[in-house]
Amino acid sequence: MENKRSIVLNPMSYPHHHPFRSPQAKAEFLSAYDARARQWPIPSTTQTIETSYGSTFVRISGPETGQPMVLLHGHSENALNWLPNIAELSQDYRTYALDIISDPGRSVYTQVMKNEADFVAWLDEVCVGLELTDGVNLVGLSYGGWIVSHYALQFPQKVLKLVLLAPAGFSRFSLKFIILALFLSLFQFRIKALFRYLTRWMFTDFLNSSNQGEAAFNAWFNFIYLGLQNHQAPPIVFAKILSDEQLIQLTMPTLFLTGEHEIVFSVDRVIRRLQTVAPQIQTQVIANSGHDLPLAHPQTVNQAILTFLAGAPA
């Protein structure tokens, strides 16, 4: 794995409000973050793990004797994205929901990630700091799925089971998503009405799900948009597609979950690829959902995850 030097920020050189754009932006976002965190449906504790990449905020739930489950959210989100899922996932498992260090949340980066090796090293330092040294179950959504995939490739002996929810890096982007990303890149999220329109298109199933509706979507959207506006994000590390050889190396029990309406990649193409190249990876398609599958149908997704984790090791 290529390991270029990361850009190191001297802690004395960046302002107190880092990684936010201003003191006001920091106060506004963290106030909204804490308000949303109060919706966490079960008891939890929090811990901040210091790493060579900065400090990482972790929300911990579930029985202390439960097998560990580490959760990584999608790009530009944070651990609060697991609000609809966490209660059920934490019934028997000790869950660790991380704010990925480069995204809007309570984690603070002091190095700019340059490649997947940086994310793998960061995640390993977090797991060591949490004293998760006897193996963990890793659950990653979208960009988080790409990160945990590379972690599993680098440290297969540390991963009990791997769950990938619509992960990046398993197929080339669809034309629809390229167009969406181009629009967002050109306007840099500055036109809220346009960003809302495109997000509604991408998260249609979440918006229309009977147990969520318009109010839940708006609350989620406004929080995510606030993070994008207020957080000074580092340059994104592009999620390169895993090679066939890398897919073959994912020998630990692995579940690939995707929504049938996924627009980031072609569901048919990626399922065919996995069945051909890496048939050891279990695949499952969630009906009436897309890239929003854990938000649109949390109970269905939770049940798929828990059933897989409870199964006998391969």
N, C-alpha and C positions, 0 to 999 in steps of 0.2 A: 504494500500500500504506500503510495507516494506520501512523503511527510515533509512538506515545505515548512519553512519557518513562519510561525504566526506573527502577526503584528502585535507587539506588546505595548499596552498603555501604562505609563508610569502612574500609579495611583495618586501621586501628588500633582499630576499634570492635568487631570480632567476635573471639571467643576463638580461641586457637591450634588448637583441635580442629575449628573450622568446616571443612566443612559437616556435621560429624557431631554427634550429640547430646551426646557427652561424650568426654573423653580415652580412656576405656575402650572406648567404641563405635568410635572411630576406630582404635585399635590392633587391636581384634578384627576389624573388617572388612578393613583393609588387610593384615593377616596372612593372612586367607582369600583376599583378592585375589591376593597374591603367590604363595600356594601354588597357586592355580588357574592363574596366569600361567605357572608352570613347566611346565604341560601344553601350552603353545604348541608345535606340532609341528615348527616350522622355525625357523631362525635369525631373530632380529629385533633391532632397536634401538628405543629409545624416545626421544621428544623431548617437551618441554613448551613449548607456544606461549603466550606471554603476549598476551592480548587485552584490550580495554577492558571485557570482561565477566568477566574472570578468567583463570585458567590452564587450558589444555586439554592433556590427556595423550594422546599419539598413539603407537601401536605400528606400526612400519614393517617390512615384510618384502618379499621378492622382489628380483629383479635391479635394480640401480641404473639400468640402461638401459631398463627396462620402462616401458610407458605407465602413467601414474598412475591408480590406482583408489582412491577415497576411500569408506570404508564407515561408515555410520551405523546403529546398532542401534535396537532398539525401546525404548519408554518403560520406565523403572525398571531397565534393564539396562546393560551397558557393552560395551566392545570385546571382552571375552572371550566374548561370545555367538557370535563368529565362529570359535571353536575347531574345530568340525567342518568348516568351509568353507575356512579360510585357506590350507592347504597347496596345494590345487589352484588356488585363485584367484591365488596368488602365484607359480606356476610361470613365467609369462611377464609378469606385471604387477607393478609396484611398488605394493604395497598400503599404505594408510594407514588403520588402524582407530582411530577416535576414541572416547574416552569423552565422550559428550555432556555439556556443561558443567553441566546441571541434574540429572543422574542420579547414582546411587551409583557411584563409581569413583575414579580418581586426579585427575580434573579438579576445580577449585575455583571456584565462581561467586562473584563480588563484585558482580554486578548481578542482580536478579531479572528474568527475561524477562517481558515484558508482552504480546508479540504475535509474529506470524511475522516481522515486520521485524527484531526483535532477533535471532532465530535466524539469519536470512539474513546480517545484518551480522557476527554471531559467526563463522559458517562461512566467510565471505569473509576475515575477518581470519586465521583458521587457515590457509586455503589460501595466503594471501599470506605468512604466516610460514613455511610449508613450502616456499616458492618454487615453488608450483604455478601459474605464471602463463601457461602456454601451453595451457591446457585440461585438464580432468580428466574421467574417467568417474566418475559418482556412483552409488552403490548404497545405497539406503535401505530399511530394514525397518520396517514399521508406522509409528510416530511419526517415525522417521528418514526414512521415505519421504515423509511430509508436509513435513518440513524441506527435503529436497533438491528436492522439487517446486517449492517457493516460491523456492529458490535459482535453479533453472533458469529460472523466470519472470522473476526480477530480473536475472540475469546469463546470458542464453542464449549469449552469445559465449564464455563461460568453460567451457561444458559440452560435452564431446565426445559422450558418450552417457549416457543416464539409465536406471537399472534400479530399478524399484519393486517391492518384495516385500510383498504384502498391505498397501499403504500406507493410512494414515488419510487422511481428507479427500476420498475419491473417491465415497463413497456414505453415506447415513445409516446409523446403527447399527441392527443387527438387534435385535429384542425380546429374544432370548436374551442378547445382550451387555449390553443395558441392565440387565437383571435382575442379571447377574453384577457389573457395575460398581456397582450400587446396594448389593448385599451387601457388596462390598469397601469402599465408601465408609462405610457404616453402622458396620462393625466395624473400619475403619481397619487392617486386616491384623493385628489383635491376637490373633485366635483362629487359631492356626497350623493346627489340624486342619481348620477350615472353609476357610481359604485353600488348603490342600493339596487338599482335595476339589474345590473349584471350579477350581483350576489343572489338576488331573488331567482334569477334564471338558473344559477348553478345549484341552489339549495331549494328547489321547488318542492321536493318531497317533505322536507322539514317544515316548510311554510304551510303545506296542505295536510300534514298529518293530523289526524283527528284529536290526538292527545296533546298537541302543541299549539298550532294556530298562529295567527298574526301577532298576538301579544308576545308570545315566547320568541318568535323570530325577531321582532323589533328590539326586544331587550338584548338578545344575543348580538344582533347586528350593531346596535349603537355602542355596545361595549367593545366589540372588535374594532370598529371604526375609530373610537376614541384612542385605542392603543396605537393604531397605525398613524394617527395624527400627532400624538404626543411623544412617542418613543423614537429615539434616534437609532434606528436599526443599522447594524453593520451590513456590508454587501452580502447578499445571499450566496451561499455555496451551491452551485448547480448540482442537482441530484442526477448524476450520471447513471445510465442504465447498467444494472448488474449483468455481467457476462454469463454465458451458459456455464462456464466453469465455476463461477461463484455460486450460481443457483444449485449446482450439484453438491457443493460443499455445505449447504445448509442441511445437515444430516440430523440435527435435533428435531423432535416433533414440531412441525410448523403448520400453522393454519393461515391461509390467505382468504380474507373476507372482502367482498366488494359488493356494491349495490348494482342492481340491474340497469339503472339509469345513469351510471357513471359517465361523466363527460371528460374527465382528465385523460383517460386512455380508453381504448377499445376493450370491453370486457371479453368478448369472444376471442380476440387476438391473444390477450394475456393468459386466459385460461388454457387455450391451445398450447401456448408456449410452455407453460408449467407442466401440463400433462405429458408433453413430449420430452422436455429436457429434464425436468425435476419432478417425476411422478410421486416422489416421497412427500412432497408438499400437498397437504390437503387443501382443497378449494371449496368455497361455498359462496353462492350468490344470494344476496338479501333482496327480496322482492320489494317493489315500491320505494326504492331509495336510490340515492346516487352517492356523491362524495360526502353527503351529509348523513350517512347511514347510522352513526351512533347517536345523532340528534333526532333523526326522523323516526327511527324505530329502536329505541334504546333497549327495550325488553328482549326483542328478537336478537339483537347483537349480543347483549349480555348472556343470553341463554346459549348462543353459539360458542362464545368464549368459554363459559363455565363448563359446558359439556365437553369441549375439547380438552381443557385443562384437567378435568376429572378422569379422562380416559387413561388407559394403561399406556406407559411409555412405549414408543415404537421400538 
